[in-house]
Amino acid sequence: MSNATVALTIVAITVLGTIGFALNSVRRIKMDPAQYIVAGRSFGTIFLWVLLAGEIYTTFTFLGVAGLTYATGAPAFYAIAYGTCAYCIGYFLTPAIWRIAKDNDLLTGPDFFENRYGSKALGIGVAVLQFVMIVPYVALQLSGLQILLKIAGYASYNATVSVCIAFIVLAFFVFTAGLRGTAWASVVKDIFVLGAVLFAGIGITHRFFGSPAALFSELAKTHPQMLTIPWGGAPHGINWFISTIALSALGFYMGPQSWNAIYSARSGDTLRRNAMLLPIYQALLGLMLLAGFCAVLIVPGLKGTNVDQSFLLVVQRYYPPWVLGVVAAAGALAALVPASALLLAAASVAMKNIAGDVFNIGRTDAARTRITRILVLVVAFLALAVWLLAQRTVVELLLLYYNGVTQCAPGVFATFLWRRATALGVGAGIVAGLLVAIPLAAISVNPWGVNAGLIGLAANVVTLVVVSLLKRA
Amino acid sequence: MTQQRAMQPAPPAKASPLRFILPIVPVAALTIVLPLVDHIEPKMAGIPFVLCWIVAWSIAAPLFLWLVGHVEKRW
């Protein structure tokens, strides 16, 4: 067998095996909307931990952290810091959201806005925003998968067809298994990703340099500027670093898939324990930083988006095909499992807040489950179409996703911190935030080195406060 | 047991201010304090100081959140 056949066979068996395992685990569950979308609000600490880790650590954490380290060095450390800050906020925020969702039978993020601000229009607006943002985010996972399959195939074939097949299989998996299926698939994914991260950080460092100390003393000679964060307003400087941590931490739970995960908890304390335990997973990302630093010295000279392949190229060139196969399988699961959560989240938002609230479709539980399932397939084909038609611009669409979903944050925090906020204020704030953040992000302007998204968020908060007060006066 | 504790009402509003001060410590350490620790030296086990700092606070954060839960009498 050729090298490519070995590696790709391992990837295919792993992905299909994971899906089979997850389907088998949920075969006795009777699906109503609450069961399908938020797993009947039944997940305990460990299962929720696995699901959250499964959703948060995508291919772009897996490849992107090593890639950013390769390209910039120390500024990539932000990837560890922001999650930890987010969990310190999440300890208070997520149980409060969960309590409201439980008491009011909420199923989606937009439901929360509709319920808290007493405005169906705001709920529908947030639903449309989340839906529009999520489709390119799914497409981005497909791009990650394609990079992985190309490298696992030793660049011998074009992976487009394989990506399409894998994604269609995934869509039917979500159709059948709902959120519980994603949680079971996350169990397998987390084991593979953990193994790959340990191999990347410890195995590669040990083989090429002997120890992290030797790696860093080598880097201190050749690339000393990579070992600290540049000062002030420089690109990827300390201003960028701190503002990006703040932006990412505040927007951390605002993605539609995070709402489903929060609602799926059994109790508020389940979420508190999770916030306490998840930073451990952040520390593991330190190993991907090591892998990225190793790649700087082992495969120098990569430019542009190719930096995301740096760590995989080390594996492809210096390790046997089965190792590449296992690492690529971990990466493929890291693309597909979060994609399954995203599909389900987009479909549930479309069912509940668009089909249900706007067109009044789906009166019975059975009808609502059926509609959500059909919408899973619709969203999947939509994402596939976006990906096939606009492959090159997908990375730019990522900026749209982060800036877009983060604009929901002030409205959520205001429900707990500032009672005078109104639906009109929250809606106007979101619009103002988008109008500031997206043009700045599109032309890559970061004023004074500060992340443009945070400036958008500031515009959002000011607008929210002013409009809420004016309406009252 | 987990179930029973979950059923208990939220702690009273006058709960110790520690529950808000404690989680601010790791957040501050990972944001506004960073310009002060952005050095290579002193290396620890050969690893640049700023990286050690960030990883150490990610490992310490669970301890701080555990203490918050303890102050709130949740566990």
Interface residues (C-beta under 8 A of the other chain):
Chain A: G44 T45 A74 F77 I80 A81 G83 T84 C85 Y87 C88 I89 Y91 F92 S211 P212 A213 A214 L215 F216 S217 A220 P224 L227 T228 I229 W231 I238 F241 I242 I245 A246 A249 R266 S267 G268 D269 T270 R272 A275 M276 L277 P279 I280 Q282 A283 G286 L289
Chain B: T2 Q3 R5 A6 P23 I24 P26 V27 L30 T31 I32 L34 P35 D38 H39 I40 K43 A45 G46 I47 P48 V50 L51 I54 V55 W57 S58 I59 A61 P62 F64 L65 W66 V68 G69 R74 W75
